[in-house]
Amino acid sequence: MAAHVVVDAGFLIALLSRRDGHHDWAVSVSERHPPPWFTCESALSEAFHLLGSAGGPALRALLERQAVRPAFVLGDDVEAVLRLLEKYEDVPVSLADASIVRMTETLSEPTVLTTDTDFRVYRRHGRRTLPCVLPG
């Protein structure tokens, strides 16, 4: 099992929204990879925005009980994240995705839970694939 499970906005939205097409997958994966889950503030911002008032309370509850933990300070890694944004601008990459890629470079034994297939394209430390769990 991974030492650090990293989640992006897509996973959080799928987990918390029964209307999401990947909801059942996210629930199943959450049982195999239980909290705590690590993420970045930009992924949380995306998730809060996209979940809206219907899903915001559930996401707040995950944060309050520390099931989801913000574990990335952009200011500490801004140069590395900017390089990733430039490298993957044709994908295109979001700030949240670049931050998560950087997180995988700094955490031991990371696994990313995501619904975003772009994580198959991104590389950590230049050439290494990201260990991801994706639907399908």
Backbone hydrogen bonds, N-H to C=O, Kabsch-Sander energy under -0.5 kcal/mol:
donor,donor_aa,acceptor,acceptor_aa,energy
3,A,109,E,-1.0
4,H,109,E,-1.7
5,V,36,P,-0.5
6,V,4,H,-0.6
6,V,111,T,-3.2
7,V,38,F,-2.8
8,D,113,L,-1.6
12,L,8,D,-2.0
13,I,9,A,-2.9
14,A,10,G,-2.4
15,L,11,F,-2.7
16,L,12,L,-2.1
17,S,13,I,-1.9
18,R,16,L,-0.6
20,D,17,S,-1.6
23,H,20,D,-1.9
26,A,22,H,-2.7
27,V,23,H,-2.5
28,S,24,D,-2.3
29,V,25,W,-2.8
30,S,26,A,-2.5
31,E,27,V,-1.2
32,R,28,S,-1.2
33,H,29,V,-2.3
37,W,67,A,-3.5
38,F,5,V,-3.4
39,T,69,R,-2.0
44,L,40,C,-1.8
45,S,41,E,-2.5
46,E,42,S,-2.1
47,A,43,A,-2.5
48,F,44,L,-3.0
49,H,45,S,-2.3
50,L,46,E,-2.8
51,L,47,A,-2.7
52,G,48,F,-1.8
54,A,51,L,-0.6
55,G,51,L,-1.1
55,G,52,G,-0.5
56,G,52,G,-2.1
59,L,55,G,-1.9
60,R,56,G,-2.8
61,A,57,P,-2.1
62,L,58,A,-1.8
63,L,59,L,-2.0
64,E,60,R,-2.8
65,R,61,A,-2.1
66,Q,63,L,-1.2
67,A,62,L,-2.3
68,V,62,L,-1.4
69,R,37,W,-3.1
71,A,39,T,-3.1
74,L,72,F,-0.6
76,D,73,V,-1.4
77,D,73,V,-0.8
77,D,74,L,-1.2
81,V,77,D,-2.3
82,L,78,V,-2.6
83,R,79,E,-1.9
84,L,80,A,-1.8
85,L,81,V,-2.5
86,E,82,L,-2.1
87,K,83,R,-2.7
88,Y,84,L,-2.4
89,E,86,E,-1.2
91,V,88,Y,-1.9
98,A,94,S,-2.5
99,S,95,L,-2.3
100,I,96,A,-2.3
101,V,97,D,-2.6
102,R,98,A,-2.3
103,M,99,S,-2.3
104,T,100,I,-2.0
105,E,101,V,-0.9
105,E,102,R,-0.9
106,T,102,R,-0.8
106,T,103,M,-1.1
107,L,103,M,-1.9
111,T,4,H,-1.9
112,V,131,P,-3.0
113,L,6,V,-3.1
113,L,111,T,-0.5
114,T,112,V,-0.6
114,T,133,V,-2.1
117,T,115,T,-0.7
119,F,116,D,-1.7
120,R,117,T,-2.0
121,V,118,D,-1.6
122,Y,118,D,-1.8
124,R,128,R,-3.5
127,R,124,R,-0.6
127,R,125,H,-1.0
128,R,124,R,-2.0
130,L,119,F,-0.5
130,L,122,Y,-0.7
132,C,130,L,-0.8
133,V,112,V,-2.8
134,L,132,C,-0.5
